[in-house]
Amino acid sequence: MRRYSKHTDEDDIRSRPGRRGTRPRTHIRPKHEDAAEGMVLTVDRGRLTCLVEDRIVMAMKARELGRKAAVVGDRVALVGDLSGKKDTLARIVRIAERTSVLRRTADDDDPFERVVVANADQLAIVTALADPEPRPRLIDRCLVAAFDGGLEPLLVMTKSDLAPPDKLLELYGALDIPYVVTSREELENGGAADRVREQLDGHVTAFVGHSGVGKTTLVNALVPEERRRSTGHVNAVTGRGRHTTTSALALPLTVVDGWVIDTPGVRSFGLAHVDPSRVIHAFPDLEAGTEGCPRACGHDEPDCALDGWVAEGHADQARLYSLRRLLAAREHTEGD
């Protein structure tokens, strides 16, 4: 049965509005030229705490950013309510290009890398000399991640009252990494914080280390008292620390200029995202010797040109050994 006659008029036809409304679609996005600049301090379940001028502002990521996520240390542009008052929410509309990234994967079989920290220029690798014992393979992996991400490493050794640092210093001596040795007594009287603070002046430093090494305790000695975090203890049976830091947090330093970013304790540091051929860039004294290497050389193969180049006296053999030890760190899944 015909519903309308042959001579229907447009006005006679009933039209239904679309499910998404009648607003015309457009691919032109607002430029947000009046957006304020800020820095991400921490991320918690989709809510980002940002520093805008001298105010702490809660924000969420704009839908137009898609899957691009902001992490601690990111420089961002925000619009909306920037007053920082309770129950207000701003919106992050842009994420600035990063100068450096500290990345890791859950393990060496995980293809998905996770950006831990952005825009830090220094990585403080904190390790205890005893209780718990040092884990050189994990330190090696953190060094590889630092070199790959464009961060300068700093080795911080704690609990020197329980064991001497000589063996660990000898292992990393050829890398010329700056280091600080601290004891528990120095942490209590402030001496350790003063010496570590000298290495942090003017830098944005990410702190990384496995649980129980005293990382958060040290960070607490460096930042304002009202910003300090809770700490845990080492299990006497397992020799492992208890996770008390569950998310990365950027904190301003006292006395000197700079920031520290305290990260959760790690028990493994996956390097599935790292291309071994990029690590050589952290060894400028060896980089010139790679001209005769075969294509896609990982610099640990038998036909690597570095062996002959170093044998001719162009570089120190200890440096080549250190490079290959770091490259071998990728082969150990647990990193302990």
C-alpha positions as CSV (number, residue, x, y, z in Angstrom):
1,M,0.0,0.0,0.0
2,R,1.4,3.4,-1.1
3,R,1.9,5.7,1.8
4,Y,2.1,8.9,-0.2
5,S,0.5,10.1,-3.4
6,K,2.5,10.5,-6.6
7,H,2.8,14.3,-6.1
8,T,4.4,14.5,-2.7
9,D,5.9,17.6,-1.4
10,E,9.0,17.8,0.7
11,D,7.0,19.2,3.6
12,D,4.9,16.1,3.6
13,I,7.8,13.7,4.3
14,R,8.5,13.1,8.0
15,S,12.2,13.3,8.8
16,R,13.8,11.9,12.0
17,P,16.8,13.6,13.6
18,G,20.0,11.6,13.6
19,R,21.0,9.8,16.8
20,R,24.0,12.1,17.1
21,G,22.0,15.3,16.8
22,T,21.8,17.8,14.1
23,R,25.1,19.6,14.7
24,P,27.1,19.6,11.5
25,R,30.4,17.6,11.6
26,T,33.7,19.3,11.1
27,H,37.3,18.2,11.1
28,I,38.5,21.7,12.1
29,R,39.6,21.6,15.7
30,P,40.0,24.6,18.0
31,K,43.6,25.9,18.3
32,H,43.3,26.8,22.0
33,E,45.6,29.7,21.5
34,D,44.8,30.9,25.0
35,A,45.8,27.6,26.7
36,A,48.0,27.9,29.8
37,E,51.3,26.0,30.0
38,G,51.8,23.5,32.8
39,M,53.8,20.4,34.0
40,V,52.3,17.0,34.9
41,L,53.2,16.1,38.4
42,T,51.5,12.8,38.8
43,V,48.8,10.6,37.1
44,D,46.1,8.7,39.0
45,R,43.4,6.7,37.2
46,G,42.9,9.2,34.3
47,R,43.2,12.3,36.5
48,L,46.4,14.3,36.1
49,T,47.8,16.7,38.7
50,C,49.5,19.6,37.0
51,L,51.5,22.6,38.1
52,V,50.3,25.8,36.3
53,E,52.3,28.8,37.4
54,D,52.2,28.4,41.2
55,R,48.8,26.5,41.4
56,I,48.1,22.8,41.6
57,V,45.4,22.0,39.0
58,M,43.5,18.8,38.4
59,A,43.0,17.9,34.8
60,M,41.9,15.2,32.3
61,K,43.1,14.5,28.8
62,A,41.1,15.9,26.0
63,R,39.4,13.4,23.7
64,E,41.0,15.0,20.6
65,L,44.4,13.7,21.8
66,G,43.3,10.2,21.0
67,R,45.5,7.5,22.6
68,K,48.3,9.8,23.2
69,A,48.8,9.8,27.0
70,A,50.5,12.4,29.2
71,V,53.0,11.1,31.8
72,V,54.8,12.7,34.7
73,G,57.2,15.4,33.5
74,D,55.3,16.2,30.3
75,R,54.9,19.9,29.4
76,V,51.2,20.4,28.5
77,A,48.7,23.1,27.5
78,L,45.5,23.3,29.5
79,V,42.2,25.1,29.1
80,G,39.1,25.3,31.3
81,D,39.0,26.0,35.0
82,L,42.6,26.7,36.0
83,S,41.8,28.1,39.5
84,G,43.0,25.0,41.3
85,K,39.9,25.1,43.6
86,K,38.4,22.0,45.0
87,D,36.1,20.0,42.6
88,T,37.3,21.9,39.5
89,L,38.7,20.2,36.4
90,A,40.8,21.5,33.6
91,R,41.5,19.8,30.2
92,I,44.8,19.0,28.6
93,V,44.6,19.9,24.9
94,R,48.3,19.6,23.8
95,I,51.4,17.7,24.9
96,A,54.7,19.4,24.0
97,E,57.4,17.5,22.2
98,R,59.5,15.5,24.7
99,T,63.2,16.2,25.1
100,S,63.8,12.7,26.6
101,V,61.9,9.6,27.7
102,L,62.6,6.9,30.2
103,R,60.8,3.8,28.9
104,R,60.5,0.2,30.0
105,T,58.6,-2.9,29.2
106,A,57.1,-5.3,31.7
107,D,59.5,-8.0,30.5
108,D,61.6,-8.8,27.4
109,D,58.7,-10.5,25.6
110,D,56.3,-7.6,26.1
111,P,56.1,-5.6,22.8
112,F,54.3,-2.7,24.5
113,E,56.7,-0.1,25.9
114,R,55.6,2.2,28.8
115,V,56.9,5.7,29.1
116,V,57.7,6.1,32.8
117,V,59.0,9.7,32.8
118,A,59.3,12.5,30.2
119,N,61.7,15.4,30.0
120,A,64.0,14.3,32.7
121,D,67.7,15.0,31.9
122,Q,69.2,12.7,34.6
123,L,68.5,9.2,35.9
124,A,69.5,8.5,39.5
125,I,69.9,4.7,39.9
126,V,69.6,3.9,43.6
127,T,71.0,0.6,44.9
128,A,71.7,-0.6,48.4
129,L,75.1,-2.1,49.1
130,A,73.4,-4.7,51.4
131,D,70.0,-5.5,52.7
132,P,68.9,-6.1,49.9
133,E,72.0,-7.1,48.0
134,P,73.0,-5.1,44.8
135,R,71.6,-6.4,41.5
136,P,74.2,-5.4,38.9
137,R,72.1,-6.8,36.0
138,L,69.2,-4.5,36.9
139,I,71.6,-1.6,37.2
140,D,72.9,-2.5,33.7
141,R,69.4,-2.4,32.3
142,C,68.7,1.0,33.9
143,L,71.9,2.3,32.3
144,V,70.8,1.0,28.9
145,A,67.4,2.7,29.3
146,A,69.1,5.9,30.3
147,F,71.5,5.9,27.3
148,D,68.7,5.0,25.0
149,G,66.3,7.7,26.3
150,G,68.8,10.6,26.4
151,L,69.3,10.8,30.2
152,E,72.6,11.2,32.0
153,P,73.0,8.4,34.6
154,L,73.9,9.0,38.3
155,L,74.7,6.0,40.6
156,V,73.5,6.4,44.2
157,M,74.7,3.7,46.6
158,T,73.0,3.5,50.0
159,K,73.7,1.6,53.3
160,S,77.5,1.8,53.0
161,D,77.6,1.2,56.8
162,L,76.6,-2.5,56.0
163,A,79.0,-3.2,53.1
164,P,81.8,-1.3,51.2
165,P,81.2,0.1,47.7
166,D,84.5,-1.0,46.3
167,K,83.3,-4.0,44.3
168,L,80.4,-2.1,42.7
169,L,82.6,0.9,41.9
170,E,85.2,-1.3,40.2
171,L,82.5,-2.9,38.1
172,Y,81.3,0.5,36.7
173,G,84.6,2.4,36.9
174,A,85.2,2.3,33.1
175,L,81.9,4.0,32.4
176,D,82.9,7.2,34.3
177,I,79.5,7.5,35.8
178,P,79.2,10.1,38.6
179,Y,78.3,8.5,41.9
180,V,77.4,9.2,45.5
181,V,77.9,6.8,48.5
182,T,75.7,7.3,51.5
183,S,75.1,5.6,54.8
184,R,72.0,5.3,57.1
185,E,73.6,7.6,59.6
186,E,74.2,10.3,56.9
187,L,70.6,10.0,55.9
188,E,69.5,10.8,59.5
189,N,71.9,13.7,60.0
190,G,71.4,15.3,56.5
191,G,74.9,14.7,55.2
192,A,73.7,12.3,52.5
193,A,71.0,14.7,51.2
194,D,73.5,17.5,51.0
195,R,75.9,15.5,48.8
196,V,73.2,14.1,46.6
197,R,71.6,17.5,46.2
198,E,74.8,18.8,44.7
199,Q,74.4,16.4,41.8
200,L,70.8,17.4,41.3
201,D,71.1,21.2,41.2
202,G,69.6,22.5,38.0
203,H,68.4,19.1,36.8
204,V,65.1,17.2,36.5
205,T,66.2,13.8,37.9
206,A,64.2,10.6,37.9
207,F,64.9,8.2,40.7
208,V,64.7,4.5,40.0
209,G,65.6,1.4,42.0
210,H,64.1,-1.8,43.3
211,S,62.1,-1.9,46.5
212,G,63.9,-1.6,49.9
213,V,67.0,0.3,48.7
214,G,66.1,3.5,50.4
215,K,65.0,5.4,47.3
216,T,61.9,7.1,48.8
217,T,63.7,7.7,52.1
218,L,66.4,9.6,50.2
219,V,63.9,11.5,48.1
220,N,62.0,12.6,51.3
221,A,65.3,14.1,52.6
222,L,65.5,16.2,49.4
223,V,62.0,17.7,49.2
224,P,59.8,19.9,51.4
225,E,58.5,18.2,54.5
226,E,54.8,18.5,53.5
227,R,55.5,16.7,50.2
228,R,57.2,13.6,51.7
229,R,55.9,10.1,50.9
230,S,55.5,7.0,53.2
231,T,58.3,4.4,53.3
232,G,58.4,0.7,53.9
233,H,60.9,-1.9,55.1
234,V,62.8,-4.9,53.9
235,N,61.3,-8.4,54.5
236,A,63.8,-10.3,56.6
237,V,62.8,-13.6,55.0
238,T,62.8,-12.7,51.3
239,G,65.3,-9.9,51.3
240,R,62.9,-7.8,49.2
241,G,61.4,-4.4,50.0
242,R,57.6,-3.7,50.2
243,H,56.1,-1.4,47.5
244,T,55.1,1.9,49.1
245,T,55.4,4.1,46.1
246,T,52.8,3.1,43.6
247,S,52.9,6.0,41.1
248,A,55.5,8.4,39.8
249,L,55.5,11.8,41.4
250,A,57.4,15.0,40.6
251,L,58.6,17.0,43.6
252,P,60.5,20.3,43.8
253,L,63.9,20.3,45.5
254,T,64.7,22.4,48.6
255,V,67.8,24.6,48.9
256,V,68.7,24.2,45.2
257,D,66.8,24.5,41.9
258,G,65.5,21.4,40.2
259,W,63.0,18.5,40.4
260,V,63.1,14.9,41.5
261,I,60.7,12.3,40.1
262,D,60.2,9.4,42.5
263,T,59.1,6.3,40.6
264,P,57.7,3.0,42.0
265,G,60.2,0.3,42.9
266,V,60.9,-2.2,40.1
267,R,61.7,-5.9,40.2
268,S,62.4,-6.2,36.5
269,F,63.2,-3.7,33.8
270,G,62.3,-4.9,30.3
271,L,64.3,-3.6,27.3
272,A,62.2,-5.1,24.5
273,H,61.9,-1.5,23.0
274,V,65.7,-0.9,22.9
275,D,67.6,-1.2,19.6
276,P,71.1,-2.4,20.6
277,S,72.7,-0.3,17.8
278,R,71.5,2.9,19.6
279,V,73.4,2.2,22.8
280,I,76.7,2.9,21.1
281,H,75.9,6.6,20.9
282,A,76.6,6.8,24.6
283,F,80.2,5.7,23.9
284,P,81.6,8.5,21.7
285,D,85.1,7.1,22.1
286,L,84.0,3.8,20.5
287,E,81.5,5.1,18.0
288,A,84.2,6.0,15.5
289,G,85.3,2.4,15.4
290,T,81.9,1.1,14.1
291,E,82.5,2.3,10.5
292,G,83.7,-1.1,9.5
293,C,80.9,-3.0,11.2
294,P,78.4,-5.1,9.1
295,R,75.0,-3.6,8.5
296,A,72.7,-3.8,11.6
297,C,75.6,-4.8,13.8
298,G,74.7,-5.2,17.4
299,H,78.3,-4.7,18.4
300,D,78.6,-8.0,20.2
301,E,78.9,-10.3,17.1
302,P,82.2,-12.1,16.3
303,D,82.7,-10.0,13.1
304,C,82.2,-6.6,14.9
305,A,84.9,-4.2,13.8
306,L,85.3,-2.8,17.3
307,D,87.5,-5.7,18.4
308,G,90.2,-4.9,15.8
309,W,89.8,-1.1,16.3
310,V,90.3,-1.3,20.1
311,A,93.2,-3.8,19.6
312,E,95.0,-1.1,17.6
313,G,94.9,1.2,20.6
314,H,92.2,3.6,19.6
315,A,90.2,3.1,22.7
316,D,90.3,1.4,26.1
317,Q,89.5,-2.3,26.2
318,A,87.6,-1.8,29.5
319,R,85.2,0.6,27.7
320,L,84.4,-2.1,25.1
321,Y,83.9,-4.7,27.8
322,S,81.5,-2.3,29.6
323,L,79.5,-1.7,26.4
324,R,79.1,-5.4,25.7
325,R,78.1,-6.1,29.3
326,L,75.3,-3.5,28.9
327,L,74.3,-5.1,25.6
328,A,74.2,-8.5,27.2
329,A,71.9,-7.2,29.9
330,R,69.0,-7.4,27.4
331,E,69.4,-11.2,27.4
332,H,68.5,-11.6,31.1
333,T,64.8,-11.5,31.5
334,E,64.6,-10.8,35.2
335,G,67.4,-8.3,35.3
336,D,68.6,-9.4,38.8
